[in-house]
């Protein structure tokens, strides 16, 4: 199963500091299977008006989904647009069996995609150019671009898949494809944190063609978000490694590897990394565009 994969990798050094000691990169995934009939139903899963928590322990076989046109595939659909909640994106955790894949994963020419590999090896072809992604590998696919993917390793491979309708804006064209490896990217430390909180950025924050960012956030043991962040961006947060106590609206929730948090716009958030190791999560947020003033127009004006 993809959650058993523990690839090795060197964390990138923080600018101005010596490279940190080698640490194994860990990418948690769903637990799959089913619990025994003797198991307790008590869990941390919760859905509120402001946020949702989907813990790893509830990502079981019975809640997987499938898509037409794929072979050897199943997925956990963690986020999808819901009116009155998070409305901009979908996020899946996908598991591919040996030889599994799809020749045309996206059937909507307005939708962009991003992929982050958590286990195994994945062959991704974007606009006719082939790439092999290993754990920690990232790919961005612009809207209207032909692409395909295939499991390139014996056994299962796993990856995250984000989908968002690209929002046009004056003076910008769709972004270019991106292929990256998280271990090769120097994390950007947050100001005044002395490296306790850093962000690995897969998109250039100065490139306004992008209307979504996918990042990997790392807290060293004891690191924190020391205030209640309250902002317009929607969030999907998938914990890859470590544990923390996360504030969501008025609640504090303990989260660990494989847990997913889904925050609507303006939901306050804060965090304490609980150690003993680093705490890391994948983060989605929508950026760089007007807020839509008419439902379904994506900021481009009144429909019709």
C-alpha positions as CSV (number, residue, x, y, z in Angstrom):
1,X,0.0,0.0,0.0
2,X,1.2,3.5,-0.6
3,X,1.3,4.3,3.1
4,X,4.1,1.7,3.6
5,X,6.5,3.6,1.3
6,X,9.2,5.5,3.1
7,X,11.6,7.0,0.5
8,X,14.9,8.5,1.4
9,X,15.9,12.1,0.6
10,X,18.0,15.1,1.8
11,X,16.1,18.2,3.0
12,X,17.2,21.3,1.2
13,X,19.3,23.8,3.3
14,X,17.8,27.1,4.4
15,X,19.5,30.1,2.9
16,X,22.3,31.5,5.1
17,X,22.5,28.4,7.2
18,X,24.4,25.1,7.0
19,X,22.6,22.2,5.5
20,X,20.6,20.3,8.1
21,X,21.4,16.8,9.1
22,X,20.1,14.1,6.7
23,X,16.5,13.2,7.5
24,X,14.4,10.5,5.7
25,X,11.6,12.0,3.8
26,X,8.3,10.5,4.8
27,X,5.1,10.8,2.9
28,X,2.1,9.3,4.7
29,X,-1.0,8.0,2.9
30,X,-4.3,6.4,3.6
31,X,-4.4,3.4,5.9
32,X,-6.8,1.6,3.6
33,X,-8.3,-1.8,4.6
34,X,-11.1,-2.0,7.1
35,X,-10.9,-2.0,10.9
36,X,-12.0,-5.0,12.9
37,X,-15.6,-5.3,14.0
38,X,-14.3,-5.0,17.6
39,X,-13.0,-1.5,16.8
40,X,-14.4,1.7,18.4
41,X,-16.2,4.3,16.2
42,X,-14.8,7.2,18.2
43,X,-12.5,9.3,16.0
44,X,-11.3,12.8,15.2
45,X,-13.3,13.1,12.0
46,X,-15.4,16.3,12.0
47,X,-17.2,18.5,9.5
48,X,-18.2,22.0,10.5
49,X,-19.4,25.2,8.7
50,X,-15.8,26.5,8.9
51,X,-13.6,23.4,8.4
52,X,-13.4,19.6,8.1
53,X,-10.9,17.1,9.5
54,X,-10.6,13.8,7.6
55,X,-8.2,11.6,9.7
56,X,-6.1,8.9,8.1
57,X,-8.0,6.3,10.2
58,X,-11.2,6.8,8.1
59,X,-9.5,6.7,4.7
60,X,-10.6,3.0,4.2
61,X,-11.4,0.9,1.2
62,X,-15.1,1.5,1.5
63,X,-14.8,5.2,0.7
64,X,-12.6,5.0,-2.4
65,X,-13.8,6.2,-5.8
66,X,-13.0,5.3,-9.4
67,X,-12.9,7.2,-12.7
68,X,-13.7,6.2,-16.3
69,X,-10.8,5.8,-18.6
70,X,-8.4,4.7,-16.0
71,X,-6.9,1.2,-15.3
72,X,-5.7,-0.1,-12.0
73,X,-6.8,3.0,-10.2
74,X,-8.7,3.9,-7.0
75,X,-8.7,7.2,-5.1
76,X,-9.8,8.9,-2.0
77,X,-11.6,12.1,-2.8
78,X,-10.7,14.5,0.0
79,X,-12.1,17.8,-1.2
80,X,-14.5,18.9,-3.9
81,X,-16.3,22.2,-4.5
82,X,-19.3,22.6,-2.1
83,X,-21.5,25.7,-2.2
84,X,-21.1,27.7,1.0
85,X,-17.9,25.8,1.9
86,X,-14.6,25.5,0.0
87,X,-15.5,26.2,-3.6
88,X,-12.3,26.4,-5.7
89,X,-10.7,23.0,-5.9
90,X,-10.7,19.2,-5.7
91,X,-8.0,17.1,-4.1
92,X,-7.6,13.4,-4.5
93,X,-5.2,10.8,-3.1
94,X,-4.7,8.3,-6.0
95,X,-3.4,4.7,-5.8
96,X,-2.3,3.0,-9.0
97,X,-1.6,-0.7,-9.4
98,X,1.3,-2.0,-11.4
99,X,0.8,-0.8,-15.0
100,X,-2.2,1.4,-14.1
101,X,-2.8,4.9,-15.4
102,X,-4.7,7.0,-17.9
103,X,-4.0,8.4,-21.3
104,X,-6.3,11.5,-20.8
105,X,-6.8,12.2,-17.1
106,X,-8.5,15.6,-17.6
107,X,-11.6,16.0,-19.8
108,X,-12.2,19.8,-19.1
109,X,-9.9,22.2,-21.1
110,X,-10.4,24.9,-18.5
111,X,-8.9,22.9,-15.6
112,X,-5.3,22.8,-14.4
113,X,-3.8,20.0,-12.4
114,X,-0.9,19.4,-10.0
115,X,0.6,16.1,-8.9
116,X,2.8,15.2,-5.9
117,X,4.2,11.6,-5.7
118,X,4.3,9.9,-2.3
119,X,5.3,6.4,-3.3
120,X,6.7,4.4,-6.2
121,X,7.5,5.9,-9.5
122,X,5.2,7.6,-11.9
123,X,5.7,8.4,-15.6
124,X,4.0,11.6,-16.5
125,X,3.9,12.9,-20.1
126,X,2.9,16.6,-20.5
127,X,2.5,18.1,-24.0
128,X,4.5,15.1,-25.5
129,X,7.4,15.4,-23.1
130,X,7.9,12.4,-20.7
131,X,9.1,12.7,-17.1
132,X,9.6,10.1,-14.4
133,X,8.6,11.3,-10.9
134,X,9.9,9.6,-7.8
135,X,8.7,10.2,-4.2
136,X,8.8,14.0,-3.6
137,X,8.3,14.7,-7.3
138,X,5.9,17.4,-8.4
139,X,4.2,18.2,-11.7
140,X,2.0,21.1,-12.8
141,X,-0.1,20.8,-15.9
142,X,-1.6,24.0,-17.4
143,X,-5.2,24.0,-18.6
144,X,-5.9,22.8,-22.1
145,X,-2.7,20.7,-22.1
146,X,-2.6,17.0,-23.2
147,X,-1.1,14.8,-20.6
148,X,-1.0,11.2,-19.4
149,X,0.4,9.2,-16.5
150,X,1.3,5.6,-15.8
151,X,2.7,3.6,-12.9
152,X,6.3,2.9,-13.7
153,X,7.2,0.6,-10.8
154,X,6.4,-2.9,-9.6
155,X,3.6,-2.8,-7.0
156,X,1.5,0.3,-6.2
157,X,2.4,3.9,-6.7
158,X,0.6,6.8,-5.0
159,X,0.2,10.5,-5.5
160,X,-1.9,13.6,-4.7
161,X,-3.9,15.2,-7.5
162,X,-5.2,18.8,-7.3
163,X,-7.7,20.1,-9.9
164,X,-8.8,23.8,-10.2
165,X,-10.5,25.7,-13.0
166,X,-7.8,28.3,-14.1
167,X,-9.2,31.8,-13.7
168,X,-8.3,34.1,-16.6
169,X,-7.1,37.7,-15.8
170,X,-6.1,40.7,-17.8
171,X,-2.6,40.6,-19.2
172,X,-1.8,37.0,-18.2
173,X,-1.7,33.7,-20.1
174,X,-1.8,30.2,-18.6
175,X,1.4,29.2,-16.8
176,X,4.0,26.9,-18.2
177,X,4.3,23.2,-17.1
178,X,6.4,22.6,-14.0
179,X,8.5,19.5,-13.1
180,X,10.3,19.7,-9.7
181,X,11.6,17.6,-6.9
182,X,10.9,18.8,-3.3
183,X,14.3,17.7,-2.0
184,X,16.0,19.9,-4.6
185,X,14.2,23.1,-3.6
186,X,15.6,25.4,-0.9
187,X,12.8,26.1,1.6
188,X,12.0,29.7,2.2
189,X,12.1,30.5,6.0
190,X,9.3,32.6,7.4
191,X,10.6,35.9,8.7
192,X,11.6,36.1,12.4
193,X,11.2,32.3,12.9
194,X,15.0,31.4,12.8
195,X,14.1,28.5,10.5
196,X,11.5,26.9,12.8
197,X,8.9,27.5,10.0
198,X,9.7,27.2,6.3
199,X,7.9,26.7,3.0
200,X,9.0,24.7,0.0
201,X,7.4,26.5,-3.0
202,X,6.6,24.6,-6.2
203,X,5.2,27.8,-7.9
204,X,7.0,31.1,-8.1
205,X,4.9,33.4,-5.8
206,X,5.8,36.4,-8.1
207,X,4.3,34.7,-11.2
208,X,0.8,36.1,-11.3
209,X,-0.2,33.7,-14.0
210,X,-0.8,31.2,-11.2
211,X,-4.1,31.4,-9.4
212,X,-3.3,28.5,-7.0
213,X,-0.2,27.6,-5.0
214,X,0.9,24.2,-3.9
215,X,3.6,24.3,-1.2
216,X,5.1,22.0,1.4
217,X,5.2,23.5,4.9
218,X,7.8,22.4,7.5
219,X,7.9,23.1,11.2
220,X,10.8,22.1,13.3
221,X,9.9,20.6,16.7
222,X,8.3,23.4,18.8
223,X,7.7,25.6,15.8
224,X,4.4,27.4,15.5
225,X,2.1,29.7,13.7
226,X,2.0,32.2,16.6
227,X,-1.2,34.0,15.6
228,X,-4.6,33.2,14.2
229,X,-4.2,33.4,10.5
230,X,-7.5,34.7,9.0
231,X,-7.5,35.3,5.3
232,X,-9.5,34.8,2.1
233,X,-7.6,31.8,0.8
234,X,-9.2,28.4,1.0
235,X,-6.9,25.6,2.2
236,X,-6.4,21.9,1.9
237,X,-3.7,20.6,4.3
238,X,-2.5,17.0,4.1
239,X,-0.1,15.9,6.9
240,X,2.9,14.0,5.5
241,X,5.0,13.7,8.6
242,X,5.1,14.4,12.3
243,X,2.3,15.7,14.6
244,X,0.9,19.0,15.8
245,X,-2.0,20.6,17.5
246,X,-3.8,22.7,14.9
247,X,-6.3,25.5,15.6
248,X,-9.3,25.5,13.3
249,X,-11.8,28.3,13.9
250,X,-12.3,28.0,17.8
251,X,-11.1,24.4,18.1
252,X,-7.7,22.8,18.7
253,X,-7.3,19.5,16.9
254,X,-4.4,17.1,17.2
255,X,-3.3,15.8,13.8
256,X,-0.7,13.4,12.5
257,X,0.6,11.6,9.4
258,X,-2.1,11.0,6.8
259,X,-4.7,13.4,8.3
260,X,-6.4,16.0,6.0
261,X,-7.7,19.4,7.0
262,X,-10.1,21.4,4.8
263,X,-10.5,25.1,5.6
264,X,-13.0,27.5,4.0
265,X,-12.1,31.2,3.5
266,X,-11.5,33.2,6.6
267,X,-11.4,30.2,8.9
268,X,-8.8,31.2,11.6
269,X,-5.8,28.8,11.9
270,X,-2.8,28.4,14.1
271,X,-0.4,25.6,14.9
272,X,2.0,24.2,17.5
273,X,4.4,21.4,16.2
274,X,4.4,18.7,18.9
275,X,7.7,17.0,18.1
276,X,9.9,15.0,18.6
277,X,10.4,15.2,14.8
278,X,9.5,17.8,12.2
279,X,5.9,18.4,11.2
280,X,5.2,18.7,7.5
281,X,2.1,19.1,5.3
282,X,1.1,19.7,1.7
283,X,-0.8,23.0,1.4
284,X,-3.2,24.2,-1.3
285,X,-4.4,27.8,-1.5
286,X,-6.1,30.0,-4.1
287,X,-4.3,33.2,-4.9
288,X,-3.8,36.2,-7.2
289,X,-7.3,36.9,-8.4
290,X,-10.4,39.0,-7.7
291,X,-13.1,37.3,-5.7
292,X,-16.0,36.4,-7.9
293,X,-18.9,38.8,-7.5
294,X,-21.4,36.6,-9.5
295,X,-21.6,32.9,-8.8
296,X,-19.9,30.8,-11.4
297,X,-18.0,33.6,-13.2
298,X,-14.6,33.1,-11.5
299,X,-14.0,36.8,-11.3
300,X,-14.5,37.5,-15.0
301,X,-17.7,39.6,-14.7
302,X,-21.4,38.9,-14.9
303,X,-22.3,35.8,-16.9
304,X,-24.4,36.3,-20.0
